[in-house]
Amino acid sequence: MAVAKATMFIRQYHRRWVVDMDLSKCFDRLDHGLIIASISKRVKDGSILRLIEMFLKAGVMIAHEIEPTELGSPQGGVISPLIANIYLDAFDQEMKRRGHRIVRYAGDILILCASRTGAEHALQVATEILEGTLKLTVNREKTHMVKASQGIKFLGVQIHSSWTGIQDKKIDAFKEKVKAITRRTSPVNLAQVIADLNPVLRGFANYFRMANCKELFRDLSVWIRRRLRQKQLSDWKKPSRLHRRLRQLGYQGEFPKIRMRSWRSARSPQASFAMPNAWLADLGLYDIAGVETGVLPKLT
């Protein structure tokens, strides 16, 4: 929904100048007094407030020693994301009161403006609120202004004026996960490899289906099947087992020998005939090429 709202501001309201703000160690710099004051506006139960204060001041274990925490909320703590959102709600409301269009997901902040001058002013105002009122630190090296035509990087995607892509680093990370699961030396059979792989495929495809990535998903699907064929060829070890499989499927004649551990062989006609797409589908492979893309949630 955050991506959908940023996209709406850029494409429908023509907010083509965007301030991309980064906070330095946001969780580590949350002021305990401001946290309790913010929560106490809605929660009047003193025991709940004391429990939250105990959580904040519980300390952290560093080199087998507990160090006190007089500032911040533990990164990875069960309620830290909720605390950060409550804390930053004051920023959201003040920016809204001043008429600025913002989209925030946790500590990722976009301010969407109609002009460069407006973006410069919004950056100044936002910095004053975050550093002055909320006692946080804006990372000036990573905070920048950018035009939508250049692409706005946000939550793993890159939003352009007329289309949305997936950030390269997210694609690279996904491919590394796939490689780790489908490596030739994996000790499990292909069915188990596919079972281990499917949650990664579903998670990636269902998250990034908001991007215009139909062609990318199709290319990745081809690459994934090739990885699986390479794994199976490696498990068969000898060309004779591949040839036996081909004859079981009704193919006749003499088959040339191929290198069973070669990446090139995984793209050979023999590999494709022996392990067609339908066979991999029967083993349960989730096909990301079949996922509808360019789908954003409707905003109400």
N, C-alpha and C positions, 0 to 999 in steps of 0.2 A: 504493500500500500504506500510505503514511503517512496518507492521508485515510481509508482503510478502518479502520485501527487507531484513529484518533481517533473515528470514528463508532461503532465497537464499544464503546469505553470510555464514550461518552456515552449510547448507547441500551441496551446490554446490561448494563453495570455501573453505570449511573446516576451517572456522574461528571459532574454537571451544573454544577459550578463549574470554570472553566478559567482558568489563568494563561497569557496570551499574551505571551511574552517577545520582546524585540527587542534585538539586540546592536549597539552603535555601531561601525561600521567594523570588523567582525569580522576580515576578511582582513588589514587594516592593523595589527592589534594582536596578532597571533600571536607569541608569544615564541619566538625561534629555539632557545634552549636547551631549552625544553620540547618543541618539535617533535622535535629530534634525540633527546632522551631517550625520547620516546614511541615513535618509530620503531625505536630501537635495542633495544627490548624484544623485537621480532620479527625484526629484520634485524641480522645480525652482520657482514655484509660491510662492511669499512671503506671500500672504494672507492665503494660505493653511498651510504653515509652522507656521504662527502665530496662526492659529486656533488649530493646534495640540499642540502647546506650551500652549495655554490657557486651553485645555483639561487636559494636564498634571499637570498644576498648579492650577486647580480649587479648590482643597482642598477636604477634606472628612468630613462628619458629624459624630462626636463622642459625645455621651451624649448631644445632642441638641446644640452642638457648632461646628463650622467649624474650622478645623485645616488645616494649609497650607501643601501642598505637594511639597517639594523641591526635592524629590527623588521618583522614582517608577511610575508605571502606575496603576490606580485603578483596583483591582481584580474584575472581572465581568464587567468592562467597555466595551462599545461596540467595541472599536478598540484596546483594550489591547492585545488580542491574535495576531493581525496583527503587532502591535508595537513590541511585544516580538519576533516574527519571523524575522522581519527586523533587530532587535537588534542582534539576535543570528546568523544571516547569516554570520557575520564576523567570527564567530567561525567555522561554517560549511566550509567556503572557505579556512580558514587557515589549518584546519585539512586535507582537501582534497589536498591542495598544498603540505603538508608534507607526503602524501601517506597513510593516515589512513582511514580505512573503518568505516564510522559512519552512524547511523540511528538516526534521531531525530524527535520527534513529540512534538512540543511546547517545554516544559522544560524537557521532558523525553528523555534521551540520552543513546544510546548504542554505544560502540566502539568495533568493532569485530576484533580480532587478531588471528594469527596462533599459538602463543606460550604464555606462562606465562610471559616470559621476555618482549615480545612485548607488552603485556597488561600493564605491570608495566610502561614501557616507555610511552605508549600512555596516561595512567592516569596522569603521571607527566606533559606531554606536554599540555594536555587538561586543567589541573588545572591551569597551568601558564597562558594560554590564557584567561580562564574564570575569574580568580581572578585578574590577572595583567592587561590585556588589557581591559576587559569588566567590571571590578570592581564588579563582582558578588561573591557569597560565595558558595563554594562546601560543601555540607553536608557530612562530612567525616564519620559520623556514618552510614548513609544509602548508601553511595557510596561503591561499593565492586566489586571484580573480581569473576567470577564464570565460571565453565566449562559448556558447552552446555548439557553435559550428565546429569547434575543436574537440568536442566531446567532454562530458562531465563524468568523472569517475566517482561512482557512488554504489556502495554495497555490492561490489563485485561486477557491476555492469558499467558500461560507458554510454551515457545518454547523449545523442546527437540531436540536431534540430528536426530530423525527419526519421531517424531510426535508432535502435538501441542494440549494442553489441556486448559481448562478454569480454572482460578484461583478459589480456594475454596471460597474466600470472595465474588466473583462476583456471584457464584451460591447461596450462603447464602443470599445475598442481593436480588436476584431475587425471591427466595422462600418467603422471608419476604413480598415482594410486593404482591405476589400471595395470601399469607395467609390473608393479610389485605383486599383484594378485595373479597375473597371467604369465609369470616368468616360466621359462622352459624347465627349470630345475624344481618347480613346485612338487612336493611329494604326493599331492592328492590328484585324483582323476579329474577329467574335464567337467563332469557333472557337478562336482564339489566346487571346482574353480568358478563355474557359472553361478552357483548358489552364493558364493562369497562375493562375487562381482556385482550381482544384481542390486543390492542395496546402494552401492556407490553410484551405479548408473541411474537408478530411480531418483536418488537425492539430487544429483547434478542436473538431470533433465527437468525435474519438477520445479527446482528453484529457478533455473535459468530459462525456462520456457517463456518468461516475460520478455526475453530479448528476441530480436529478429535474427534467428540463428538456424533456420531450417537447413540451409546448405551445410553449415558447420556440423550439425547433428548427423546429417547423412554421411559426411566424410568421416566423422569419428566412428560411426557405426561400422563402416567398411574397415577401418583400421582395427577396431576391436575384434571383429570376426577373423581378421588376418592373424591377430595375436593368438586367438584361440586355436586356429588351425595349426599355427606353428607349435603351440604347446602339445596338441594331439600327435602331430608328426614326430615330435621329439619322444613322446611316450611310446609310440610304435617302434621306434629305433631303426627298424630295418625296412627297406623298400618293399620287401616281400609281403609284409603285413598290410601296407597300403594297397598293393596290387590285389591281395586277397579281398580286401574291402571293396575295391572297384568291381571285381568279378561277382561278388555277392549282390551288387547293385545292378548287374546285368551288362556291364561293359566287357567287350571282347577284344582280342588281339594282344599284342605285346606292348608292354608299357616301359618307357625308358626309366632308368634308375635316376633318382634325384637324391640330393643331400637332405637327410631327414631333419637336421638341426639348422638348416639355412633359412634365413628370413625371406630370401627370394623364393624358395620352394613353397612357402606358405601362400604365395600368390599364383602358383602354377595351376594349370587346368586340372591336373590330377588331384590336387588338394581340394579344389573347388567342387569337382565331381564327387569325390569321396565324402566331403563334408559340406553339402549344400546349405544355403541359408535356412531352408525348412528344417533340416536336421538339427541345426543349432537352436532353432526356435522350439523344436520338440524337447530338447534338453532343458528348456526353460529360459533361454537367454532373453533378457529384456531389451527390446529394440528401441533405442532412443530416437531413431529416425522416424518412428511412428508418432512421436509426441507433437501435439499442436504447439506452435511457437508464436511469439508476438502477442501473448495473452497477458493482459494486465487486469488486476481486480478492479471492479467498478467502484467508484468513490461515491459516497452518499453525502 
